[in-house]
Every structure is written in structure tokens, then in C-alpha cells.
Amino acid sequence: MSKTPMTLPRRLGLLFELPTLCIIIVTMVALSLPLVVALRGWQGWSQTIASPSVTRRVAGPLGKPTALIHIGPPKTGTTYIQRVLLAYRAKLLGMNMVYYVPPVEGRHPEAHHFLLHPERDETAMTAFKDKLSEAVAKGQHVIVSSEALSLMSPKLMSSLKSLFPKFNIKVVLTHRPFLGREWSQYKQHLSQHNPPQIGVSFAEFYGKVSRSETDGTGFCGRVASKYIQEFGRDSVFILDFLGAQNDGDIVNMLLSAVGLPTFEEPLEQVHLGPGLASDQVVYFQMWYLLGEYMREHHHCKLEAPPRQELVHKVDAMFKHHTMPKKCLDMEPMKKYALKMDANFRVAFGDRILHFRPDLSDNETTHFKQICELDHQIVRMDWNDAFEKHAETLLSNSCQKQ
Ligand SMILES: *[C@@H]1O[C@H](CO)[C@@H](O)[C@H](O)[C@H]1NC(C)=O
């Protein structure tokens, strides 16, 4: 026999039972509320109410808060990230994240470089530790950012780790295509007038970098391995630089990589001075070789003027069109870079977020022709040209040593 269809009275009965059921549920929720609040602490609870999108990301009632440790490396948008974190500090705090600004002198107080010098920067370290205890007590997440951390020694790394026993540590680094990063890194060295350790011309620099590669995954690869070894593979997150930039603001990508809440409104532009432009490179290289000449022949140290002034000065002295230039054979450089990037993907593919190998390879394949000063010719044939300016330089921009 087929089942008897539900009779009308029974259906009505079910309808009447619904409100009762609701009352029971509401009562149960109300009764458990104080318990949940007690477990999570008020901070965590109010945050859950304020922003539902945050709920699934923050640690559970008994979980530890997150310590996001952003380690660069240099030339992967770190200054931008730090400036935004600084500018949005109050807002971050409202989202339960602390971006600490240490009491240190210097040009970039928003970057946590003091972590690299725990002894030298004792004041900052002490204040930072206090801030961490406070954050733990309040259940707040902490964000740390310093590209210098990518250079950290294993010994310092373990002391860094020991600063965060009460946090869920998540290390984030950014991988930028090899060739683009090296070129950018070279230009930065050059604009800071410290090329000797790294090779004076880019050709020399790139050659040195390539020869120093042992495991074939580039500087980012060595940094990633080092951190994976110290913190464990699951605690290291790698952002694909171009992929992440393509998906939105790099700061939001950094936060979401480790499951922290992100900014919903568009971030206001943080203005950074442009890096050394590619067409300024020859002037800086010429200045460097001139400095070398003055040091050797006149025992003085050439003081560098600000960037634009330096360009004008070199142009006035030597005229751009007379300076010998050399365009590099880009093909082997690109080939090498593509291989490095491919090796990196094989080694760390499981840790890479916003993975866009197509963007990365396209950047390298279409990398612009690099032309630079022909250092060899200048060193051989330009002493007379340099000597003509020696007297003036000695009187106004060269300090006798
Ligand atoms: C590849 O790179 C070139 C040069 O930077 C760019 O113009 C082009 O849009 C890129 N193509 C893709 C598919 O990203």
C-alpha cells in the first residue's frame, strides 16, 4: 500500500511547532553567548559581528593570533607595502591587526629592519616585545615587514622565531621574475653609489650573480629555502609578484595570502619616488668611473649630488652622445633568467599564490634591450677627459683624503 498523505491537521501541527522551535533555538544561542564571549575574548567576538567576511579567516576560539612576517626580498614592492601599512595603521588596528612602528631614527621607520640588529637596536626590540605581549593579551594579529629579513642569518632567524611563541607564524615572500629583479637591484646599488661589491657594469653584475647560483632558483629561491627550513614549509607563503599585482593591490594580496582580513575600499595612492630610470644608468656609471679616477689620481672622494643634478652635471661635462655605450646580448641573459624562474616554480610551486608563470615569462621574453656605458673603453681612453675636470671637481665636489 502507498503511504497515506499527511493529513491537514498534522500539517497545521507542524506549522504551529515552528515558532516553538525558533524560541528554543534563540534561547539556546542566547544562553551560549556569554560562554562564547568568554572563550574568544570580547575583541574577537565584536570583530565577528562587525565583519562577517572576517569570521572564517581569523583563528578559532582557542587558536593563536597570526604573526605575518613579510620578508621582501628587496625590489618586490616592499617600500610600497610598508608605506601603505603605515598610512593605514589605525584602520588595521580596527581590523584587529597591529602594525608596529618602532622608535628608531633613520629613513624608513616603518620598516622593521631593527629585527636584524637586536643588540644595536635594543630600545626598538624592547618596545616591540612589549607590543607583542599586548597583542597576545588582546588576541590581535601582528604584521612585520622588512626586506632585510631576506638576508637574515640562520642564527638570527631562530631568534626571530622565538619572539613569536604565542603566534601562528606565517612568512610571506614575493617572487619577481629573475631578470627584472636583478636589473632593478643593480640600478638601486648604482643609485646608492655602491657598485664595487657587485660588479660595476650590469654585464659584470649579471655575470657574477649567475656564477654565484648554486641551486639554480635565484636569490628568492635561496631565501625561500632558508625560511622553509627554519619555519616549516606550511608556514611559508610565496606571492607571485606579477600575478598578485594583476589580481589587486599587493597589500591586500599579502594579507589574504595568510588569511587575514583585507581592505574593502580601494587604497589611496601612496606616492613613492621613481627608481633610477634606465636612461639615467649611463650617467651614474660615468659618475662612478669618474669617482674611481679621482680617487686613484687625486686621492679624493667624489661627493654625489642628487639624482637629477648628477645627470645634468655628467651631461654638461661629457655630453651624452660622446659617452661610449654597449648594448648587451640579451638572449643568453633571458634564457638564463627563464630557467631560473622555471626552477623556482618546480621547487616551490606548492607554496606559490597568484601563480602566473605566463606573465612572468612574458616579462622576461619581452625584456627591453639594455644598453650601458662601455666601461672598458672609458677606463682605457678617458683619463684625459677626466683630468680636464679634475681641478673644478677638487674645488667643489671632491673631498681630499
Ligand atoms: C607581454 O609583454 C609585453 C611587453 O611588456 C606587453 O606589451 C604584452 O601586453 C604582454 N602580453 C601579455 C599577454 O601579458
The ligand as an SDF file (V2000), in Angstrom:
LIG
                    3D

 14 14  0  0  0  0  0  0  0  0999 V2000
   53.8340   40.7070  -22.7830 C   0  0  0  0  0  0  0  0  0  0  0  0
   54.7570   41.7590  -22.5520 O   0  0  0  0  0  0  0  0  0  0  0  0
   54.6490   42.8510  -23.4210 C   0  0  0  0  0  0  0  0  0  0  0  0
   55.7980   43.7870  -23.1420 C   0  0  0  0  0  0  0  0  0  0  0  0
   55.8960   44.1050  -21.7850 O   0  0  0  0  0  0  0  0  0  0  0  0
   53.2920   43.5080  -23.2580 C   0  0  0  0  0  0  0  0  0  0  0  0
   53.1570   44.6020  -24.1190 O   0  0  0  0  0  0  0  0  0  0  0  0
   52.2080   42.4830  -23.5170 C   0  0  0  0  0  0  0  0  0  0  0  0
   50.9590   43.0420  -23.2440 O   0  0  0  0  0  0  0  0  0  0  0  0
   52.4150   41.2470  -22.6620 C   0  0  0  0  0  0  0  0  0  0  0  0
   51.4840   40.2140  -23.0290 N   0  0  0  0  0  0  0  0  0  0  0  0
   50.7680   39.5680  -22.1350 C   0  0  0  0  0  0  0  0  0  0  0  0
   49.8790   38.5100  -22.6700 C   0  0  0  0  0  0  0  0  0  0  0  0
   50.8130   39.8010  -20.9550 O   0  0  0  0  0  0  0  0  0  0  0  0
  1  2  1  0
  1 10  1  0
  2  3  1  0
  3  4  1  0
  3  6  1  0
  4  5  1  0
  6  7  1  0
  6  8  1  0
  8  9  1  0
  8 10  1  0
 10 11  1  0
 11 12  1  0
 12 13  1  0
 12 14  2  0
M  END
$$$$
